[in-house]
């Protein structure tokens, strides 16, 4: 059945100016078209479902380009999480996926899971055994022996071993390849130093591309960023500039210019520090260790936003990703991510694009989702208010459609136009 949604405005994810008095037409789970005022005569049949949602904005379903569905986002470090059996991690991922979808996030890219757990969840959702966003999965992040997230099963060393590991991820069904090009939050790893030699990173990128997969690299220091760009990766995760073992950062403008010149996109993940600060600030009875944690992450947040601003000014392309699941980062956290991106110098429209059309293009799925263009999947978010005026409107979720199927939408029933004469007034004569 053809479905029509009317709202005060529509933001299509392409960066075009918002469409006022907007009409969105859907059919067979795909976008038919977007129109101002009413749909053209003859386009909409008399038996179409018509929903009038005044005061609302229509957008593409949001995309979170960096999540970890196995992790709960409630504070535990990786070493604690790995005490749980894989069945618990699949259940955790199922709950996380549902939370993301309820927030209007209709596509996620999981950038690191235990063994095959997220592939199994993805298959279960494809079979209809639950609801959640579309899942792009990287599988096990490829890391040196004892490297960042080694617990997840992605350890590999040497050019031949790394090529084999890329092939094993492709065999499992990975949509993209993730490599840990520096240390991170895992015990005994070094965030301020590269993990792989340049020729090893080049082998990962080459093998991933040979198998038709995009390759993205976790980088927390300038040298790792430089190595990854030289290796030919498609994307960088975090792209921080940690300069020493204490976690102090030192921005390197030459590295930022190198990233921009190569056209390598960066996933922002500013929400990691944002949520760490928010959660710990709200805790009135902080221990001394918690106070140290708050002070560390407050400095990290300020540094990250400042570095984001400088990279954005240098011409680096960003996509929105929260790192949801890691430490305190929530699966409905894209509004915070986009607000921090705006704080870092992006316009509101640019921030929204980073979680819609640009994210889809960078990940190679713009032929399916990301914008409200004809022929694409009807992944649709309707929110109350105008996110261009205030990004907090993204938290007022009224409707979520996935391939035209309502996942969230009590507002749909309330906004239904029931009579044919009312439908003609809303959309024009069929």
C-alpha positions as CSV (number, residue, x, y, z in Angstrom):
1,X,0.0,0.0,0.0
2,X,1.1,3.5,-0.7
3,X,1.9,5.6,2.4
4,X,1.9,9.4,2.5
5,X,3.3,11.4,5.4
6,X,2.8,15.2,5.7
7,X,4.8,17.4,8.1
8,X,5.9,21.0,8.5
9,X,9.3,20.3,6.9
10,X,11.5,17.7,5.4
11,X,15.3,17.4,5.5
12,X,16.4,14.9,2.8
13,X,20.0,14.2,3.9
14,X,21.6,15.6,0.7
15,X,22.3,19.0,2.2
16,X,19.5,20.7,0.2
17,X,17.4,23.3,1.9
18,X,14.6,21.9,4.0
19,X,11.3,21.4,2.2
20,X,8.4,23.3,3.8
21,X,4.9,21.9,4.0
22,X,6.4,18.6,3.0
23,X,4.8,15.5,1.6
24,X,6.7,12.2,1.5
25,X,5.3,9.4,-0.6
26,X,6.3,5.8,0.0
27,X,5.4,2.6,-1.8
28,X,6.6,-1.1,-1.5
29,X,9.1,-0.1,1.2
30,X,10.8,2.5,-1.0
31,X,10.8,6.3,-1.4
32,X,8.6,7.5,-4.3
33,X,9.2,11.2,-3.9
34,X,9.2,14.3,-1.8
35,X,7.0,17.3,-2.6
36,X,6.0,20.7,-1.3
37,X,2.3,21.3,-0.5
38,X,0.9,18.2,-2.2
39,X,1.9,15.3,-4.3
40,X,1.3,15.6,-8.1
41,X,-2.1,14.6,-9.3
42,X,-2.3,10.9,-10.2
43,X,0.7,9.8,-8.1
44,X,-1.2,8.7,-5.0
45,X,-4.0,6.1,-5.2
46,X,-7.3,6.7,-3.5
47,X,-6.7,3.9,-1.0
48,X,-3.3,5.3,0.2
49,X,-2.6,5.6,3.9
50,X,-2.2,9.3,4.7
51,X,-0.7,10.6,7.9
52,X,-0.7,14.3,8.8
53,X,1.9,15.2,11.5
54,X,1.8,18.9,12.1
55,X,4.7,20.5,14.0
56,X,7.1,17.7,12.9
57,X,10.1,17.2,10.7
58,X,10.7,14.3,8.3
59,X,14.3,13.0,8.0
60,X,16.1,9.9,6.7
61,X,16.7,7.3,9.3
62,X,19.9,8.1,11.1
63,X,23.2,6.2,10.7
64,X,25.6,5.6,13.6
65,X,28.9,4.7,11.9
66,X,30.7,3.3,15.0
67,X,29.0,1.1,17.6
68,X,29.9,-2.0,19.6
69,X,26.7,-3.9,20.1
70,X,28.2,-6.5,22.4
71,X,28.9,-3.8,25.0
72,X,26.2,-2.3,27.3
73,X,27.4,1.3,27.6
74,X,26.9,1.3,31.4
75,X,30.5,1.8,32.4
76,X,32.3,-1.6,32.5
77,X,35.8,-1.8,31.0
78,X,36.5,-4.4,28.3
79,X,38.3,-6.7,30.8
80,X,35.1,-7.0,32.8
81,X,32.8,-7.5,29.8
82,X,34.9,-10.4,28.6
83,X,34.0,-12.4,31.7
84,X,30.6,-12.9,30.2
85,X,29.8,-15.9,27.9
86,X,29.0,-15.3,24.3
87,X,25.3,-15.9,24.8
88,X,25.1,-12.9,27.2
89,X,27.0,-10.8,24.7
90,X,24.4,-11.7,21.9
91,X,21.6,-10.8,24.3
92,X,23.4,-7.5,25.1
93,X,23.6,-6.8,21.4
94,X,20.0,-7.6,20.8
95,X,18.9,-5.0,23.5
96,X,21.4,-2.5,22.2
97,X,20.1,-2.8,18.6
98,X,16.5,-2.3,19.8
99,X,17.5,0.9,21.8
100,X,19.2,2.3,18.7
101,X,16.2,1.7,16.5
102,X,13.8,3.3,19.0
103,X,16.0,6.4,18.8
104,X,15.5,6.7,15.0
105,X,18.9,5.1,14.1
106,X,17.9,2.7,11.3
107,X,21.5,1.7,10.3
108,X,24.6,1.0,12.5
109,X,28.0,-0.2,11.7
110,X,29.4,-2.5,14.4
111,X,33.1,-1.8,14.5
112,X,34.1,-4.7,16.7
113,X,32.4,-7.7,18.2
114,X,33.4,-11.0,19.9
115,X,34.0,-13.7,17.4
116,X,30.8,-14.0,15.2
117,X,28.2,-12.7,17.7
118,X,27.1,-9.7,15.7
119,X,26.9,-11.6,12.5
120,X,24.6,-14.0,14.3
121,X,22.4,-11.1,15.5
122,X,22.3,-9.6,12.0
123,X,21.1,-12.9,10.6
124,X,18.4,-13.3,13.3
125,X,17.1,-9.8,12.5
126,X,17.1,-10.7,8.8
127,X,14.9,-13.7,9.6
128,X,12.5,-11.5,11.6
129,X,13.4,-12.8,15.0
130,X,13.4,-9.4,16.6
131,X,13.8,-5.8,15.4
132,X,16.8,-3.6,15.1
133,X,18.7,-1.3,12.7
134,X,20.3,-2.5,9.5
135,X,23.7,-3.8,10.7
136,X,27.0,-3.4,8.8
137,X,29.4,-5.6,10.7
138,X,33.2,-5.6,10.8
139,X,33.5,-8.6,13.0
140,X,36.7,-9.0,15.0
141,X,38.9,-5.9,14.8
142,X,42.3,-6.9,13.5
143,X,45.0,-6.2,16.1
144,X,48.5,-7.2,17.0
145,X,49.1,-9.9,19.5
146,X,48.1,-8.4,22.8
147,X,46.8,-5.3,21.1
148,X,43.7,-3.2,21.6
149,X,40.6,-5.4,21.9
150,X,42.6,-8.6,21.5
151,X,40.0,-10.3,23.6
152,X,37.5,-10.1,20.7
153,X,39.6,-12.7,18.7
154,X,41.2,-10.5,16.1
155,X,44.9,-11.0,16.9
156,X,47.2,-11.4,13.8
157,X,50.8,-10.6,13.0
158,X,53.0,-10.3,9.9
159,X,51.9,-9.6,6.4
160,X,50.8,-13.2,5.6
161,X,49.0,-13.5,8.9
162,X,47.2,-10.3,8.4
163,X,46.1,-11.1,4.9
164,X,44.7,-14.4,6.2
165,X,42.8,-12.6,9.0
166,X,41.2,-10.2,6.5
167,X,40.1,-13.3,4.5
168,X,38.7,-14.9,7.6
169,X,36.6,-11.8,8.4
170,X,35.3,-11.8,4.8
171,X,34.4,-15.5,5.1
172,X,32.3,-14.7,8.2
173,X,30.5,-12.0,6.2
174,X,32.2,-8.8,7.2
175,X,30.9,-5.7,5.4
176,X,34.1,-3.8,6.2
177,X,37.4,-4.5,7.8
178,X,38.5,-2.8,11.0
179,X,42.1,-2.6,12.1
180,X,43.5,-1.3,15.4
181,X,46.3,0.9,14.1
182,X,47.2,2.1,17.6
183,X,46.6,1.0,21.2
184,X,43.5,2.0,23.0
185,X,41.5,1.4,26.2
186,X,42.7,-2.2,26.5
187,X,45.1,-2.9,29.4
188,X,48.8,-2.8,28.5
189,X,48.3,-1.2,25.1
190,X,49.9,2.0,23.9
191,X,47.5,4.7,22.6
192,X,50.3,7.1,21.7
193,X,52.2,4.7,19.4
194,X,51.3,2.8,16.2
195,X,50.6,-0.9,16.5
196,X,51.5,-2.1,13.0
197,X,54.4,-1.5,10.8
198,X,53.6,0.5,7.6
199,X,53.9,-2.6,5.4
200,X,51.5,-4.5,7.6
201,X,48.8,-1.8,7.4
202,X,49.3,-1.7,3.7
203,X,48.7,-5.5,3.4
204,X,45.5,-5.2,5.4
205,X,44.2,-2.4,3.2
206,X,45.2,-4.2,0.0
207,X,43.6,-7.5,1.0
208,X,40.4,-5.8,2.1
209,X,40.1,-3.9,-1.1
210,X,40.9,-7.0,-3.2
211,X,38.0,-8.7,-1.5
212,X,35.7,-5.7,-2.1
213,X,35.6,-4.4,1.5
214,X,36.3,-0.9,2.7
215,X,38.9,-0.7,5.4
216,X,38.8,1.6,8.5
217,X,41.5,2.2,11.1
218,X,41.3,3.0,14.8
219,X,44.0,5.7,15.3
220,X,44.6,7.5,18.6
221,X,48.0,9.1,17.7
222,X,49.4,11.2,14.8
223,X,51.9,8.6,13.7
224,X,49.2,5.9,13.4
225,X,47.0,8.3,11.4
226,X,49.9,9.0,9.0
227,X,50.7,5.3,8.6
228,X,47.0,4.4,7.9
229,X,46.6,7.2,5.3
230,X,49.7,6.0,3.5
231,X,48.4,2.4,3.6
232,X,45.3,3.5,1.7
233,X,42.6,2.9,4.3
234,X,39.2,4.4,3.5
235,X,38.3,5.8,6.9
236,X,39.8,6.6,10.3
237,X,38.1,6.0,13.6
238,X,38.6,8.7,16.3
239,X,41.8,10.3,14.7
240,X,43.0,11.6,18.0
241,X,46.5,13.0,18.7
242,X,47.6,11.4,21.9
243,X,51.3,12.2,22.3
244,X,52.4,10.4,25.5
245,X,51.6,7.6,27.9
246,X,49.7,10.1,30.2
247,X,47.1,10.7,27.5
248,X,48.1,14.3,26.7
249,X,47.3,15.4,23.1
250,X,49.2,17.5,20.7
251,X,47.5,18.4,17.5
252,X,49.6,18.1,14.3
253,X,48.3,20.3,11.5
254,X,50.4,18.6,8.9
255,X,48.8,15.3,9.6
256,X,45.3,16.9,9.5
257,X,46.2,18.4,6.1
258,X,47.4,14.9,4.9
259,X,44.1,13.3,5.9
260,X,42.2,16.0,4.1
261,X,44.3,15.8,0.9
262,X,43.9,12.1,0.8
263,X,40.1,12.4,1.1
264,X,40.0,9.9,4.0
265,X,36.9,10.4,6.2
266,X,37.0,10.4,9.9
267,X,34.4,9.0,12.3
268,X,34.1,11.6,15.1
269,X,33.2,9.6,18.3
270,X,33.1,12.8,20.4
271,X,30.3,11.3,22.5
272,X,32.7,8.9,24.3
273,X,34.2,11.8,26.3
274,X,30.8,13.6,26.3
275,X,29.1,10.7,28.1
276,X,32.0,10.1,30.4
277,X,31.8,13.7,31.6
278,X,28.0,13.8,31.7
279,X,27.7,10.6,33.7
280,X,30.4,11.4,36.2
281,X,29.3,15.0,36.6
282,X,25.8,13.7,37.6
283,X,27.3,11.5,40.3
284,X,27.2,13.5,43.6
285,X,29.2,11.2,45.7
286,X,32.3,10.7,43.5
287,X,35.3,8.8,45.0
288,X,38.8,10.2,44.5
289,X,39.2,7.8,41.6
290,X,36.0,8.9,40.0
291,X,37.0,12.6,40.4
292,X,40.3,11.8,38.6
293,X,38.3,10.1,35.9
294,X,36.1,13.2,35.5
295,X,39.0,15.5,35.3
296,X,40.8,13.4,32.8
297,X,37.8,13.1,30.5
298,X,36.9,16.7,30.8
299,X,40.3,17.6,29.4
300,X,40.0,14.9,26.8
301,X,36.6,16.3,25.7
302,X,37.9,19.8,25.3
303,X,40.9,18.6,23.4
304,X,38.8,16.3,21.1
305,X,36.4,19.1,20.2
306,X,39.2,21.6,19.6
307,X,41.0,19.0,17.4
308,X,37.7,18.3,15.6
309,X,37.4,22.0,14.9
310,X,40.9,22.2,13.5
311,X,40.5,19.2,11.3
312,X,37.1,20.4,10.0
313,X,38.7,23.7,9.1
314,X,41.5,21.8,7.3
315,X,38.9,20.2,5.1
316,X,38.6,16.8,6.7
317,X,35.3,15.0,6.0
318,X,33.6,13.7,9.1
319,X,30.9,11.1,9.6
320,X,29.0,10.7,12.9
321,X,29.7,7.8,15.0
322,X,29.3,7.5,18.8
323,X,31.3,4.5,19.8
324,X,28.1,3.4,21.5
325,X,28.6,0.6,24.1
326,X,32.1,1.7,25.0
327,X,32.3,2.7,28.6
328,X,29.3,5.0,29.2
329,X,28.4,5.8,25.6
330,X,24.6,5.3,25.0
331,X,23.0,3.6,21.9
332,X,20.6,6.6,21.6
333,X,23.5,9.0,21.7
334,X,23.7,10.4,18.2
335,X,22.0,13.7,19.3
336,X,24.9,14.3,21.7
337,X,27.4,13.4,19.0
338,X,25.9,15.9,16.5
339,X,25.7,18.6,19.1
340,X,29.4,18.2,19.9
341,X,30.1,18.3,16.2
342,X,28.2,21.5,16.0
343,X,30.2,22.8,19.0
344,X,33.3,22.0,16.9
345,X,32.3,24.2,14.1
346,X,30.0,22.3,11.9
347,X,26.7,23.9,10.7
348,X,23.6,22.1,11.9
349,X,22.9,20.9,8.4
350,X,26.4,19.5,8.0
351,X,26.0,17.6,11.3
352,X,22.7,16.1,10.2
353,X,24.3,15.1,6.9
354,X,27.2,13.4,8.7
355,X,24.6,11.0,10.2
356,X,22.6,10.5,7.0
357,X,23.7,11.1,3.4
358,X,27.5,11.6,4.0
359,X,27.7,8.6,6.3
360,X,26.0,6.4,3.7
361,X,28.3,7.6,0.9
362,X,31.5,7.1,3.0
363,X,30.4,3.5,3.9
364,X,29.3,2.7,0.3
365,X,25.6,2.2,1.1
366,X,24.2,5.4,-0.5
367,X,22.5,3.3,-3.1
368,X,20.3,1.9,-0.4
369,X,19.9,4.4,2.5
370,X,21.0,7.7,3.8
371,X,18.7,10.2,1.9
372,X,15.1,10.5,1.0
373,X,15.6,10.1,-2.7
374,X,13.4,8.1,-5.0
375,X,14.2,4.4,-5.2
376,X,16.0,4.2,-1.9
377,X,14.7,2.2,1.1
378,X,12.0,4.0,3.1
379,X,14.1,4.3,6.2
380,X,12.4,7.4,7.7
381,X,12.5,9.3,11.0
382,X,9.9,11.9,12.0
383,X,10.6,14.1,15.0
384,X,8.7,16.8,16.8
385,X,10.0,20.3,16.2
386,X,12.8,21.5,14.0
387,X,16.3,20.0,14.5
388,X,17.8,22.8,12.4
389,X,16.8,25.1,15.1
390,X,17.7,22.8,18.0
391,X,19.3,19.4,17.6
392,X,17.6,18.2,20.8
393,X,14.5,17.8,18.6
394,X,16.1,14.5,17.5
395,X,15.2,13.1,20.9
396,X,11.5,13.8,20.3
397,X,11.0,10.7,18.1
398,X,7.5,10.3,16.8
399,X,7.8,7.8,13.9
400,X,10.5,5.4,12.8
401,X,10.0,3.5,9.5
402,X,12.4,0.8,8.3
403,X,11.9,-0.2,4.7
404,X,8.4,1.3,5.1
405,X,7.6,-0.8,8.1
406,X,6.6,1.1,11.3
407,X,9.0,0.4,14.1
408,X,8.0,3.4,16.3
409,X,4.8,5.3,15.5
410,X,1.9,5.8,17.8
411,X,1.8,9.2,16.1
412,X,0.9,7.5,12.9
413,X,-2.4,6.3,14.2
414,X,-3.1,9.7,15.7
415,X,-2.3,11.5,12.5
416,X,-4.1,9.2,10.1
417,X,-6.4,10.9,7.5
418,X,-9.2,8.4,7.3
419,X,-11.6,9.7,4.6
420,X,-10.9,9.9,0.9
421,X,-12.1,13.5,0.8
422,X,-9.6,14.4,3.6
423,X,-6.9,12.6,1.7
424,X,-7.6,14.6,-1.5
425,X,-7.3,17.8,0.5
426,X,-3.9,16.7,2.0
427,X,-2.3,15.3,-1.1
428,X,-4.2,16.3,-4.2
429,X,-6.7,14.3,-6.2
430,X,-5.5,10.8,-7.2
